[in-house]
């Protein structure tokens, strides 16, 4: 019987160790490696070519959605299963858009995790009921452009449009255009709402 090879990506070492220990009890699953950030995950996974990659969403530097996107560009045959402790719809939705086959919350039962790994390894979509509920109750924000992310972070710091224009080397009119587009994507009426939504959805790295 061929074992399903699994690679674990999570910025918490204790989570990686715990998952590896638990999965190590299954005769048909073999954990072949792990990584604590997106850059290391891509580098190691290219060498190891695992069947299934368990991917955390919120990590320092490159997040799980971006890591999924870049990783599948390098290893199109890999199957990514999002395993996150956060209930933010945006990261989950963006990871699924990037090509992840499954998504579940870390509180799922171990037997459910094993079953989900088997489904994803077989190329099946596996979205847990909890994730489906999150996506239904709080529709995700459209993916922000790099410039919109910069504007959002500047708003969170309390900078005025004049300050942002000086900081980014653009005109105040252009800042306002980006700001309007940002509010539209986020469903916000003003900067306070935009920052509040961003914090709730973990769109700000602070």
C-alpha atoms as a printed R data frame, in Angstrom:
    type eleno elety resid chain resno       x      y       z
1   ATOM     1    CA   UNK     A     1   0.000  0.000   0.000
2   ATOM     2    CA   UNK     A     2   1.415  3.360  -1.071
3   ATOM     3    CA   UNK     A     3   1.494  5.874   1.740
4   ATOM     4    CA   UNK     A     4   0.152  9.403   1.366
5   ATOM     5    CA   UNK     A     5   3.090 11.735   1.880
6   ATOM     6    CA   UNK     A     6   2.243 14.875   3.853
7   ATOM     7    CA   UNK     A     7   4.119 18.156   4.319
8   ATOM     8    CA   UNK     A     8   3.123 20.519   7.149
9   ATOM     9    CA   UNK     A     9   3.337 24.329   6.914
10  ATOM    10    CA   UNK     A    10   2.679 26.273  10.131
11  ATOM    11    CA   UNK     A    11   4.560 29.065  11.885
12  ATOM    12    CA   UNK     A    12   4.120 27.372  15.287
13  ATOM    13    CA   UNK     A    13   6.621 24.577  15.895
14  ATOM    14    CA   UNK     A    14   4.401 22.931  18.499
15  ATOM    15    CA   UNK     A    15   1.576 22.652  15.953
16  ATOM    16    CA   UNK     A    16   3.901 21.079  13.381
17  ATOM    17    CA   UNK     A    17   5.215 18.637  15.970
18  ATOM    18    CA   UNK     A    18   1.726 17.763  17.199
19  ATOM    19    CA   UNK     A    19   0.356 17.128  13.728
20  ATOM    20    CA   UNK     A    20   3.400 15.088  12.744
21  ATOM    21    CA   UNK     A    21   3.080 12.986  15.892
22  ATOM    22    CA   UNK     A    22  -0.617 12.318  15.390
23  ATOM    23    CA   UNK     A    23  -0.345 11.564  11.689
24  ATOM    24    CA   UNK     A    24   2.612  9.311  12.415
25  ATOM    25    CA   UNK     A    25   0.177  6.892  14.072
26  ATOM    26    CA   UNK     A    26  -1.543  6.227  10.726
27  ATOM    27    CA   UNK     A    27   0.023  3.419   8.687
28  ATOM    28    CA   UNK     A    28  -1.083  4.888   5.370
29  ATOM    29    CA   UNK     A    29   0.241  8.424   5.979
30  ATOM    30    CA   UNK     A    30   3.867  9.566   6.132
31  ATOM    31    CA   UNK     A    31   4.914 13.071   7.173
32  ATOM    32    CA   UNK     A    32   7.948 13.850   5.004
33  ATOM    33    CA   UNK     A    33   8.760 17.358   6.227
34  ATOM    34    CA   UNK     A    34   7.593 20.704   7.543
35  ATOM    35    CA   UNK     A    35   8.232 24.431   7.328
36  ATOM    36    CA   UNK     A    36   7.552 27.452   9.501
37  ATOM    37    CA   UNK     A    37   7.012 30.015   6.733
38  ATOM    38    CA   UNK     A    38   6.003 30.310   3.092
39  ATOM    39    CA   UNK     A    39   9.475 30.756   1.613
40  ATOM    40    CA   UNK     A    40  10.835 27.647   3.350
41  ATOM    41    CA   UNK     A    41   7.692 25.709   2.430
42  ATOM    42    CA   UNK     A    42   8.149 26.343  -1.277
43  ATOM    43    CA   UNK     A    43  11.843 25.554  -1.188
44  ATOM    44    CA   UNK     A    44  11.422 22.269   0.700
45  ATOM    45    CA   UNK     A    45   8.259 21.108  -1.047
46  ATOM    46    CA   UNK     A    46   9.903 21.424  -4.457
47  ATOM    47    CA   UNK     A    47  12.501 18.888  -3.315
48  ATOM    48    CA   UNK     A    48  10.162 16.564  -1.406
49  ATOM    49    CA   UNK     A    49   7.176 16.571  -3.801
50  ATOM    50    CA   UNK     A    50   4.591 15.583  -1.140
51  ATOM    51    CA   UNK     A    51   1.123 14.326  -2.062
52  ATOM    52    CA   UNK     A    52  -0.682 16.647   0.372
53  ATOM    53    CA   UNK     A    53   0.433 19.944   1.920
54  ATOM    54    CA   UNK     A    54  -1.265 21.058   5.145
55  ATOM    55    CA   UNK     A    55  -1.171 24.846   4.916
56  ATOM    56    CA   UNK     A    56  -1.693 27.372   7.693
57  ATOM    57    CA   UNK     A    57  -3.149 30.722   6.607
58  ATOM    58    CA   UNK     A    58  -1.780 33.374   8.945
59  ATOM    59    CA   UNK     A    59   2.035 33.365   8.956
60  ATOM    60    CA   UNK     A    60   4.674 36.094   9.124
61  ATOM    61    CA   UNK     A    61   5.845 37.251   5.719
62  ATOM    62    CA   UNK     A    62   4.093 35.335   2.946
63  ATOM    63    CA   UNK     A    63   0.643 34.191   4.057
64  ATOM    64    CA   UNK     A    64  -0.913 30.812   3.316
65  ATOM    65    CA   UNK     A    65  -2.940 31.981   0.309
66  ATOM    66    CA   UNK     A    66   0.093 33.505  -1.435
67  ATOM    67    CA   UNK     A    67   2.239 30.497  -0.501
68  ATOM    68    CA   UNK     A    68  -0.399 28.200  -2.006
69  ATOM    69    CA   UNK     A    69  -0.437 30.218  -5.229
70  ATOM    70    CA   UNK     A    70   3.342 30.246  -5.647
71  ATOM    71    CA   UNK     A    71   3.756 26.646  -4.568
72  ATOM    72    CA   UNK     A    72   1.220 25.330  -7.087
73  ATOM    73    CA   UNK     A    73   2.951 27.300  -9.819
74  ATOM    74    CA   UNK     A    74   6.069 25.245  -9.022
75  ATOM    75    CA   UNK     A    75   4.344 21.924  -8.214
76  ATOM    76    CA   UNK     A    76   0.975 21.883 -10.043
77  ATOM    77    CA   UNK     A    77   0.310 18.278  -9.043
78  ATOM    78    CA   UNK     A    78   0.459 19.007  -5.292
79  ATOM    79    CA   UNK     A    79  -2.759 18.997  -3.278
80  ATOM    80    CA   UNK     A    80  -3.105 21.768  -0.689
81  ATOM    81    CA   UNK     A    81  -5.356 21.458   2.363
82  ATOM    82    CA   UNK     A    82  -5.852 24.697   4.316
83  ATOM    83    CA   UNK     A    83  -5.834 24.080   8.055
84  ATOM    84    CA   UNK     A    84  -6.380 27.268  10.015
85  ATOM    85    CA   UNK     A    85  -7.344 28.438  13.487
86  ATOM    86    CA   UNK     A    86  -8.823 31.690  12.154
87  ATOM    87    CA   UNK     A    87 -12.379 32.078  10.958
88  ATOM    88    CA   UNK     A    88 -11.615 34.865   8.469
89  ATOM    89    CA   UNK     A    89 -13.269 34.152   5.137
90  ATOM    90    CA   UNK     A    90 -10.836 36.155   3.031
91  ATOM    91    CA   UNK     A    91  -7.680 34.113   3.480
92  ATOM    92    CA   UNK     A    92  -9.618 30.879   3.027
93  ATOM    93    CA   UNK     A    93 -11.359 32.121  -0.127
94  ATOM    94    CA   UNK     A    94  -8.134 33.452  -1.629
95  ATOM    95    CA   UNK     A    95  -6.335 30.156  -0.918
96  ATOM    96    CA   UNK     A    96  -9.148 28.221  -2.597
97  ATOM    97    CA   UNK     A    97  -8.982 30.616  -5.555
98  ATOM    98    CA   UNK     A    98  -5.237 29.934  -5.696
99  ATOM    99    CA   UNK     A    99  -5.887 26.215  -6.079
100 ATOM   100    CA   UNK     A   100  -6.234 24.668  -2.613
101 ATOM   101    CA   UNK     A   101  -8.514 21.619  -2.731
102 ATOM   102    CA   UNK     A   102  -9.657 21.677   0.872
103 ATOM   103    CA   UNK     A   103 -10.102 23.873   3.923
104 ATOM   104    CA   UNK     A   104 -10.873 23.094   7.556
105 ATOM   105    CA   UNK     A   105 -10.622 24.693  10.979
106 ATOM   106    CA   UNK     A   106  -7.956 23.278  13.318
107 ATOM   107    CA   UNK     A   107 -10.574 22.306  15.873
108 ATOM   108    CA   UNK     A   108 -11.805 19.425  13.698
109 ATOM   109    CA   UNK     A   109 -11.571 15.883  15.079
110 ATOM   110    CA   UNK     A   110  -8.439 13.905  14.195
111 ATOM   111    CA   UNK     A   111 -10.522 11.269  12.393
112 ATOM   112    CA   UNK     A   112 -12.037 14.058  10.265
113 ATOM   113    CA   UNK     A   113  -8.573 15.399   9.463
114 ATOM   114    CA   UNK     A   114  -7.415 11.962   8.300
115 ATOM   115    CA   UNK     A   115 -10.533 11.553   6.182
116 ATOM   116    CA   UNK     A   116 -10.041 15.011   4.663
117 ATOM   117    CA   UNK     A   117  -6.391 14.256   3.848
118 ATOM   118    CA   UNK     A   118  -7.509 11.103   2.020
119 ATOM   119    CA   UNK     A   119 -10.101 13.041   0.016
120 ATOM   120    CA   UNK     A   120  -7.654 15.768  -0.968
121 ATOM   121    CA   UNK     A   121  -4.972 13.206  -1.856
122 ATOM   122    CA   UNK     A   122  -7.505 11.631  -4.227
123 ATOM   123    CA   UNK     A   123  -8.062 14.993  -5.900
124 ATOM   124    CA   UNK     A   124 -11.458 15.632  -4.305
125 ATOM   125    CA   UNK     A   125 -12.626 18.963  -2.924
126 ATOM   126    CA   UNK     A   126 -13.042 18.859   0.856
127 ATOM   127    CA   UNK     A   127 -14.498 21.975   2.462
128 ATOM   128    CA   UNK     A   128 -15.591 21.476   6.066
129 ATOM   129    CA   UNK     A   129 -19.107 22.582   7.122
130 ATOM   130    CA   UNK     A   130 -17.533 25.187   9.439
131 ATOM   131    CA   UNK     A   131 -15.643 26.749   6.542
132 ATOM   132    CA   UNK     A   132 -18.737 26.688   4.310
133 ATOM   133    CA   UNK     A   133 -20.640 28.522   7.051
134 ATOM   134    CA   UNK     A   134 -17.896 31.142   7.431
135 ATOM   135    CA   UNK     A   135 -17.815 31.796   3.675
136 ATOM   136    CA   UNK     A   136 -21.609 32.060   3.548
137 ATOM   137    CA   UNK     A   137 -21.986 34.347   6.573
138 ATOM   138    CA   UNK     A   138 -19.155 36.728   5.744
139 ATOM   139    CA   UNK     A   139 -18.402 37.024   2.028
140 ATOM   140    CA   UNK     A   140 -14.686 37.645   1.448
141 ATOM   141    CA   UNK     A   141 -13.197 40.924   0.298
142 ATOM   142    CA   UNK     A   142 -11.869 40.982  -3.255
143 ATOM   143    CA   UNK     A   143  -8.098 40.602  -3.437
144 ATOM   144    CA   UNK     A   144  -6.435 43.973  -2.816
145 ATOM   145    CA   UNK     A   145  -3.691 45.241  -5.094
146 ATOM   146    CA   UNK     A   146  -0.213 45.854  -3.602
147 ATOM   147    CA   UNK     A   147  -0.861 49.611  -3.711
148 ATOM   148    CA   UNK     A   148  -4.216 49.195  -1.967
149 ATOM   149    CA   UNK     A   149  -2.484 47.174   0.751
150 ATOM   150    CA   UNK     A   150  -0.038 50.050   1.209
151 ATOM   151    CA   UNK     A   151  -2.897 52.546   1.454
152 ATOM   152    CA   UNK     A   152  -4.720 50.316   3.941
153 ATOM   153    CA   UNK     A   153  -1.659 50.023   6.198
154 ATOM   154    CA   UNK     A   154  -1.165 53.794   6.042
155 ATOM   155    CA   UNK     A   155  -4.792 54.364   7.021
156 ATOM   156    CA   UNK     A   156  -4.345 51.988   9.955
157 ATOM   157    CA   UNK     A   157  -1.421 54.120  11.122
158 ATOM   158    CA   UNK     A   158  -3.658 57.187  11.108
159 ATOM   159    CA   UNK     A   159  -1.838 58.977   8.297
160 ATOM   160    CA   UNK     A   160  -3.623 61.725   6.391
161 ATOM   161    CA   UNK     A   161  -3.987 61.599   2.612
162 ATOM   162    CA   UNK     A   162  -1.262 64.248   2.346
163 ATOM   163    CA   UNK     A   163   1.065 62.125   4.495
164 ATOM   164    CA   UNK     A   164   0.295 59.016   2.418
165 ATOM   165    CA   UNK     A   165   0.918 60.900  -0.826
166 ATOM   166    CA   UNK     A   166   4.317 62.070   0.453
167 ATOM   167    CA   UNK     A   167   5.209 58.615   1.778
168 ATOM   168    CA   UNK     A   168   4.322 56.818  -1.465
169 ATOM   169    CA   UNK     A   169   5.486 59.544  -3.848
170 ATOM   170    CA   UNK     A   170   2.103 60.006  -5.513
171 ATOM   171    CA   UNK     A   171  -0.425 62.845  -5.650
172 ATOM   172    CA   UNK     A   172  -3.259 63.299  -3.149
173 ATOM   173    CA   UNK     A   173  -5.731 62.819  -6.009
174 ATOM   174    CA   UNK     A   174  -4.252 59.394  -6.774
175 ATOM   175    CA   UNK     A   175  -4.344 58.497  -3.068
176 ATOM   176    CA   UNK     A   176  -8.041 59.425  -3.021
177 ATOM   177    CA   UNK     A   177  -8.708 57.242  -6.092
178 ATOM   178    CA   UNK     A   178  -7.040 54.256  -4.422
179 ATOM   179    CA   UNK     A   179  -8.915 54.984  -1.209
180 ATOM   180    CA   UNK     A   180 -12.295 54.993  -2.978
181 ATOM   181    CA   UNK     A   181 -11.484 51.721  -4.777
182 ATOM   182    CA   UNK     A   182 -10.317 50.211  -1.474
183 ATOM   183    CA   UNK     A   183 -13.563 51.153   0.301
184 ATOM   184    CA   UNK     A   184 -15.607 49.671  -2.551
185 ATOM   185    CA   UNK     A   185 -13.769 46.339  -2.367
186 ATOM   186    CA   UNK     A   186 -14.105 46.172   1.403
187 ATOM   187    CA   UNK     A   187 -17.687 47.370   1.631
188 ATOM   188    CA   UNK     A   188 -16.587 50.236   3.880
189 ATOM   189    CA   UNK     A   189 -17.982 53.775   4.051
190 ATOM   190    CA   UNK     A   190 -14.874 55.424   5.488
191 ATOM   191    CA   UNK     A   191 -11.347 54.788   6.750
192 ATOM   192    CA   UNK     A   192 -12.496 53.787  10.233
193 ATOM   193    CA   UNK     A   193 -14.760 51.074   8.808
194 ATOM   194    CA   UNK     A   194 -12.027 49.936   6.413
195 ATOM   195    CA   UNK     A   195  -9.489 49.497   9.215
196 ATOM   196    CA   UNK     A   196 -12.057 47.781  11.457
197 ATOM   197    CA   UNK     A   197 -12.955 45.311   8.704
198 ATOM   198    CA   UNK     A   198  -9.281 44.742   7.893
199 ATOM   199    CA   UNK     A   199  -8.469 43.933  11.516
200 ATOM   200    CA   UNK     A   200 -11.410 41.557  11.806
201 ATOM   201    CA   UNK     A   201 -10.417 39.756   8.616
202 ATOM   202    CA   UNK     A   202  -6.683 39.667   9.494
203 ATOM   203    CA   UNK     A   203  -5.768 41.723   6.407
204 ATOM   204    CA   UNK     A   204  -3.343 43.878   8.382
205 ATOM   205    CA   UNK     A   205   0.017 42.553   9.554
206 ATOM   206    CA   UNK     A   206   0.591 44.518  12.744
